Amino acid sequence: MTPSFRTMTSTLYKCLLIVLALGSCVPQPVSQDFCLQSLTQEQENPFHRRLAPVNVDFAFRLYKNLISRAPDRNIFISPVSISMSLAMLSLGAKSVTHTQLIEALGFNLTETSEVEIHQGFQYLIHLFNNTDTGLEMNTGNVLFLDSKVKLMETFVNEIKRYYSVEILSTDFQNSTSATKQVNDFVKNKTLGKIDELFKELDHDTVLLLISYIFFKGRWAKPFDPNATKVQKFFINKNESVDVLMMSQSKPNKLLFDTELSCTVVQLEYSGNATAFFILPEEGKMNQVVASLSRDTLHRWSQLIQHRSMNLYIPKFQIAESYDLESVLREMGMTEMFTNLANFSGITQQASVKLSEVLHKAVISIDEEGTEAAAGTGMRFFFKSALPVVKFNKPFLFIVFDHFTWSALFLGKIMNPA
């Protein structure tokens, strides 16, 4: 017998964040250097400017936490998508649940009001979906709602106003039908890259929140596919795999950071995005990961210089899924996963708690750009007139939108095969 809403403890079953990055042709690059100084410049929306440093700090805290839990695993996340979804969820949270959400995201309500936070994310969504920025990118949010649940009017108005949420009625009691509806929606939004997100949704689901970000990036200086060759990638001192290694001999931004013992290559996309590829020296991965911060990126952006080089980067495609509950608990969001959770701002028909925060991310990097639905020697080899920078062992990468200064994607590649 199906319990009624008066007697059951309902569940905000999944706050699901789906990320897909994939390559496509976009307009010619906007001439704009990546620099942290942009954070202090007032632009059209001052609230959006205030979000940037907080969101980047949250991104690195989350990234480091995930890496520490699985040091030998590939990592790939979209931090801005996760921040946006949790901020959206806070609109329905009350009391301690609300405070924990806001504070764990890094916001101080004595410095930035809650209205300013949501206005900032509203503007980010506008920019991400605006083709004038030079990138082909789309982000969106959908709420699948059990047909028996009535949402609070204020919550509906605010999630639509700030986050452009689409609300779809769903009969979760008919698990087969609900699963198909959700999977079809996700498949459509990710252009078929994710075609079966769920095997079967639980019958006690009452709310399912999905956020997605869709990114198409083309290198400003594409790699020549004819130059791509099979080479070794050294997972560690004792293990290697064969990979397709892209290469090019063109001027790009290069820095050898002696302080952190790593090499940094900055590649530009056509448009407003940039990618940092970071290659730690042998045994220095943990040191480099620990150092990642706004200050580090600012220092790199000041020191990095254009230089001709022979650059080698592996082609790869990875798909990663994360249940973020334990990570978010450790970051301070504890109450929302318990029976003490207060989401009375969403609905007052049932006692609602969050049972799972699922993040799924897919990325592919090839000669044209980014498609998102080691050797023991040094990284510089002077066998020719040009230095050789070869990413043939575990490395990190960061994709930033330097118009909004948002951390679109953070990754760690331990095995690209």
Secondary structure, DSSP 8 states (H G I E B T S, - for coil): ----TTTSEEEEEEEEEEEEE--------------GGGGGS--S-HHHHHHHHHHHHHHHHHHHHHHHH-TTS-EEE-HHHHHHHHHHHHTT--HHHHHHHHHHTT--TTTS-HHHHHHHHHHHHHHHT-GGGSSEEEEEEEEEEETT----HHHHHHHHHHH--EEEEE-TTSHHHHHHHHHHHHHHHTTTSS--S-S---TTEEEEEEEEEEEEEEBSS---GGG-EEEEEEEETTEEEEEEEEEEEEEEEEEEETTTTEEEEEEEBSSSEEEEEEEE-TT-HHHHHHH-SHHHHHHHHHH-EEEEEEEEEE-EEEEEEEE-HHHHHHTT--GGGSTT---TTT-SSSEEEE--EEEEEEEEE-SSEEEB---SS-SB--SSSS-EEE--S-EEEEEEETTTTEEEEEEEES---
